Amino acid sequence: MAPTTSDKTISNSINTSPTSPLQDVTNQTLDPERGASSSKKELINFLRGWPSPSLLSSSILQAASTALLSDPSLFVPALQYGPDPGYQPLREELAVWLEKQYSTSTKSEEICITGGASQGLACVLASFTDPSYTQTVWASAPCYYLACPIFEDAGFGPGRIKAVPEDQQGGIDIDLLDTLLQKHEAQHHQPTHKGAERKNAGPYRKHYHHVVYLVSTCSNPSGTTMTLEKRNRLVKVARRHDVLVVSDDVYDFLQWPILPASPSSDLGPLLPRLSDIDLSLGPSEPATSSGKWFGNVISNGSFSKLLGPGLRTGWVHGTPDFIMGLSQTGATRSGGAASQFAAALLAEVMKAGELERHLQETVRPSLRRRHELIMETIKQELGALGVTVAAQDGDRFGGYFVWLTLPEGLDARVVAQKARQEEELIVAEGEMFEVRGDEEGAKFRGNIRLSFSWEEEHKITEGVRRLGRVLRGLSGETR
């Protein structure tokens, strides 16, 4: 998923069948002076889930790289192959910072450095699942749509990824998940592919019966956050059914108070990660034959939304035994931990306190303004048309997206087509977030996701106004 100046990620990530309303996004005629569509209207992209260029940390990284490359004791290990679990100074800096953020104990041996959340997920699946033994991937729906190809690459093709809808409380429906797990296990006493040769987990890893994938905080696309009570229940369900829960926690640090008078930094401790809860409960029973405790939850983190996606660096948090096993993934052992130079650079950034300063002074205030702006414009332009926004309960919100529900009778795919054709506006229709291969498990034909992280503030207002014109035109047609 390498970024370019074009909308390359759109063509790589969406359904480009002849019926896709976004098929022609990368085929538009470009004006070399503007770098946008040659039509009279400037393109506005509410699909792109990237940080705005104004949020990138170039000056911070420039200073850190100068310090790093000026000191042989730093640049020599930074430019060599790294240790399997990752650059140790970054593991230590992360442990201190994460402990402060969550107000829970975090140790460096609970952290493995990765090449970002996507690469981390791929390595987890390579090491801790076996398609001939691991029965099903259960994905919270609506689902981050680019996760499905990663599961497919790991051998979980059509029929092996199942949708579990979110409930009214926000987050995955845990009662339904528990029921589905019990039902599935009653029907499948034998391994998924009887007679298939098993992968060798070796002494440092194990294979789980099931995987659950979700974004527990500021979910993409719905924006919902699981309550503490639900987090505790999910961990207990995972322990009962030999489940590995993979929580993409990439938006945890991009939250702000909803109350207007509160400063963006006035949040207090974050909700504990699911992995924190799992660790706090101690080893689950029965213990593995090797005596190791791999746990049932991992937190998948990333610097992409914090400092810049091009850094391609993240981390996994879990039990020390899980982290050791993850570090033994074949590709990691061959080349050392991913992103060694970037990890060394980030360690310098964190030592100087620049990560927290950048989040407090630049990223959170900007995202908060953008969110307030898009919500106010939605209220003004779309509220009277019957459009609703996913509930934003509690004292905080975060992430990059708002999740809209259209009035009954309007199809999001048609809305997206008309928005692109008539208004030079790109929006993400709900079908994109249905679990691939189990679309019937949870449908979102009446939903649209809007990203407020990419476009500048004046374009956010204009984009919502354009969407309003599209909806008014369609409402007139359907009467």
N, C-alpha and C positions, 0 to 999 in steps of 0.2 A: 504493500500500500504506500508506495513512494509518492509524495506530493510533487506536483509540478505546477506551473503557472496556469495550466488549463484546468478544466474540471475533470481531470483524469479519473479521480476516485469515483465520480458518479458513474462513468461508463463501466468501471470495474466492479461496482458494488450493487447496482440495481439490475432488475430484470430487463434485459434489452431485447425482449421478444417484440414482434411487430406491433403488439398492442400496448407496449409500455409508453406512457405519456412523456417519459424523460429520455427516450431513446436518442433524440436528436440533440441533446444538450451539448455534446462535444463536437457536433458537426455544424454548429452555427457559423455564419460568416463573421469573421473577426475584423474589426476596424483597427488597424495598427496604431492609430493615434490614441484610442481609448482602451484597447485590449478587451473590448466587450462586444456585444452584438451590434451589427451595423444598422439595426432598426433605430427608430427615433428614440425609443425608450431604452434607458440603461438597464442592463440585466441586474436583477436582485435575486440573490440565492439564499433561500431559507432552508435549503436541504443541507448545506455544508456544515458539518459539525467540527469546524476547525476554530482555533483561537484567532481573533482578529490580529492582523499584523501589528497593531498598536499594543498588543498584549505580549508580544515576544520580547525575550530578555536579552537582546543583543549586547547592550553595554555591560550587563552583569557578566555574561559569558566571556566577553572580550577581556575584562579585567582578570577574571579567574584563569583564562587560558594564558595570559601574559605571566601571571605568577607561577602557573604550573610549568610552562615551558622554559622558565628561567632558572629552575632548580633541578639539577640532575637527580637528586634523591626522590623527586616527584615524577619527572617526565620519563625516566628510564623504566620504572615499573608500569607507568601509564601506557607506554608504547610497546610493552612486551605482552606475551600471553598472560592472561589473568588466572588466578586460582579458581577452581571450579565453582565455589559458592559466590564468587564475586569479589570485587575490590574491597578489602577489609575496612579501610578508612570510611568508605561510603556506608557499609553495613553498620558501622558504629555510629556514624552521624545520624543515619536514619533511625536507629534504635532510640537514640536520645530524643530526636524530634517527634517521632511517632508516640513515644511515651507521654510527652507533653501534650500532644494533640488530643489523645484519647484518655488521658489520666489512668492508664493501665500499664502494668509492667511489660516492657518489650526488650528483648535481648538480641544482640547481633546474631547469635546462632539460630534465631528464629526467622532470619531474613536471607533470602537468596536473590542476588541481582539478576535481572533478566533484560532482554532486548525490547522491553515494553510489554504492555498487557497482552497483546495479541500473541507475541512470541512466547510469553510466559505460559499462556493457556495451551499453546501447541506443545510445549515441552512437558507440561503437566499431563496432558493426554497421552503423549508418547511413553511416559514413564509409569503412569499409575492407572492406565486402563488397558484392556485387551478386548477387542471386539468379539472374540470367541468366548469371553467370560463376562465382561461388563455388559449388562443387559440393555440398559436404556439411558439416554441423556434426557433429563426433564428440564425444559426451559421455561422460565417465567414469561408469560405473554401478556402484552406485547413485548417483543424480544429485540434486543440489539441485533440488527439483521446481518452484520458481518461476522457474528460468532458462528452462525450455522455452517458456512464453508469450512471453518476450522475443525468443527466436529466431523464434517464429512471427510475431510482429508485424513482424519484419525481413524476412519473406518466405520463411522456411524452415519450411514446413508439413509435413504428414504425408509421410513418406518421405525428408525432407531432413535429419532429425536421427537419427543412428545411435548405438546404445549400444556402448560398448567396456567390457567388465567389468574390474573390478579383479582383480589377481592375488594370489597368496599372499604376496608381498613387501609388499603395500600400495600403493595407488595404481593408476592405469590400467595395463593390460597393454600395454607398449610394443611387444613383439614382435608381438602380435596387431594393434595399431594400424598398425604398419609394413606388415604383410601386407595388411590391409584397404585401406590407401592405395594400395599397388601394384596390387592387384586392381581397385580402383575406377578408377584412372587408365588401366589397360589397356582397360577397357570403355567409358570415356568420353573419347574423344579430342577431342570437340567441346564447346563450352560447353553448360551444362545445358539452356538453352532456345534452341535454334538459331533464329536469325532475330530473337530478342528484342532490343529496343533496349537498349544498354548505358548504365549510369549514367556520368556524367562525373566521374571522380576528380579532375580538375583537376591543377594543378602540385604540390600539397602532399600528395597521398594516392595510394594504390594499392589495388587489390582483390586479395585473396588467393584461391587456389584452394580452400583448406579452412580450417576453424576447428576447433580442439580446445578443449573447455571442461572445466575440472576445478578442484578445490580441492586444491592440492598439499600443504597442511599442515593437519592436524586436519580432515580432509574431513567435510563434511556430506552424508550422515548417518553414514558408517562410522567416522569418527574416525581413519582411517589417515593416515600421513605418508609421502610419497615419500622414499626414500633419496637421498643425493647422487649415487650411481652412476646411479640411474634418472633423476634430473633431467638429468644430462649426456647420457644417451642420448636422452631425449625432445627436447632442443634440437636434437640432430643430425638426428633424424628430421624435425623441423619444417623444418629448413633444406633437406633433400633434396626435400621435397614442396610447397614454397611454402605452408606452413601458418602461420596465426596462432594461437598458443597463448594462450588467455585463462585466467590462473590467478587465481581469487578467493582473495586472501590475507588474508581478513578475520579469521582466527583466529590468525595468526602470533604476535601479542603476548599471547595468552591461553593461555600454556603454563606448566607448573610441573613440578618434579621429582617422579617417582613415589616415590623413596626417602623414607620418612617423616622421617628426620632432617635432610633438606636444606631450607633456607628457600626460600620461593616465588620469591625473587629470584635464587637461585643456579642460573642456567641457562647462563651463558656466551653466546657468539655464536649466533644462530639460523642454521639452514641457509640458504645463499644462495637468494634467489629465482630462479626460472627466468629471469626477466628479467636478473638479474645475470650468470648464466652466458652468456646470449646476448650481452650487451654485452661481456663479457670476451673473447669469441672474435673480436670485430671484425666488419667488414662481411662479409656472406656473398656468395657468387658465384652467378649472375652479378649484377652491379650493375644497378640500375634505369637506364632510358634517361635519366632526369633526373639521375643521379649521386647520388641520395639513398639513405640507408640507413634503411629503416623497421624492420628487425629482424624477428624471428619470434616474439617472446614479449612479452607485457605482464603486469604485476602490477596487479591491481585491488584497491585498498585502501579502507578505510572507517573513519570514526570511530564508526559506529553501535554496535558492540559495545564500544568503548573508553570513550565518554563518554555516549552516548545516541542512539538512532535518530532522534529528532525533529530532530537537527541537520541531517540530510540532506546530509552533506558527506563526500566521499571524495577519492581521487586515483588516477590511473593513472601507473605508472612504465614507461618504455620508452625507446627511442632518441630523441634530440632531434628528429629528422625525424618520427618517429611522433607525438610530442607536439605538434609544430607542426601536423601534419595533423589531429590530433584536435581541436585548438583551433579549427579552421576548419569544424567541423560547423555546418550552417546555423543551428540553434536557438541554438547558443552565440554565433555571430557577431551574431545579432540582439539578444540580450539580455545578452551578456557571459557570463563563466563562471558556472556555477550557484552558488547559495548564497553570494553575496558577503558578506553581513553575518555569516553563520555562520562563514565562512572567516576574517574579520577577528577575530571573537571567539576562534576556535580559535588564531589566531596569538598572541594575548595569553596564552591558557592555556599554550601551549608555551613562550613566552618566560619565563614565571614558573616553569617546571619542574613545573607542576601535572599535566600529563598523565602523566608518568612516575611521579610520587608517587602519583597516584590508582591507577594500575595496580599498583604495588608494594605499596601499603598497604591497598587495598580490593578491587580487582577480582580479581586473581590469588589472594590468600588465600581469598576467599569461594568462588570457583569450585573451588579445590582441595579445600576442606572438603566442598563439595557433591558433588564427584566421588567422594571417598573414602567419603562416606556412602552414596551410591547404589550403589557397587560392593560395599561391605560388606553392605548389605541385600539386594542381588541374590544374593550368595553364600549368605546365610542363608536367604532365602525361596524362591529360584528354582533354586539349584544342584541340589538333590536332585530337581527336576522335569525335569532334562535341558536346562535353558536355558543357552546359552553366550553369552559376550560376545566381540565382535570383538577379536582379539589387540591388546594394548597393549604392544608390544615397545619396547625402548630405555629411556632414562633419563628420559623426559618424556612427558606427555600434555597435551592442551589442548582448547579448544573448548567446546561446549555440550552434546554428545550422547554417548550410548552406544548401540551397535547390537547388538541381541539376535537370536540365532537360536533359534527354538522347536524343541521336540522334533518328530521326524518324525511327520507325520499331523495336526499342528495347523495350522490356517489362520489367518494373522494377521488377516485381515478379520473372521473370526468372533470372534477374541479381542477385537478392538477394539469390535465390536458389543456383546458381553456386558459388557465393562468399562464401557462408557458406560451401558448399560441397568441393570446390576445394582450397580455400584460407584461411579457418578458419577466415573469416571476416563476421561480422554481420552488415548489413545496414538496414535501415527502408525504405521499398518500399512505394510509394505514396499512394497506396490503403488504408494503415493504417489511412490516414488523410482525407479520404472521410467521409462525415457526415453519420453516421450510420442510415440506413433507408431511406436515400435520396442520395444514391451513384450516381444516374443518374444526380443529380443536379449539380455536379461538379466532374469530373473524373481526377485522377492523376496517370494513369497507366504508364506514361513516366517520373515520378519524383522519386527522392531518397533524403531522408534527412540524412545528416551526422552530428553527434554530435562531437564537438571538445573539450568538457569540461571534459570528463571522462578519456580517455587514456593519458598517458604521451607523451611528445612531439615527441620522437623518433618513437613511435608507430603510431602517426598521419601520419607522412611521409610514413612509411611502409604500413599503411592501404590504403592510396590513391594509392600507387604503385600497391598493390594487386588488387584494384578495376580496375585499368588500364589494368592489365593483363586479368581480366575477360571480360572487354569490348572489348578488341582486339580480344579475342577468339570468342566472340559472333558475332562481326562484320565480322570476317572471315567466320563464319557459315552462315550468312545471305546474303553474296554476291552471 
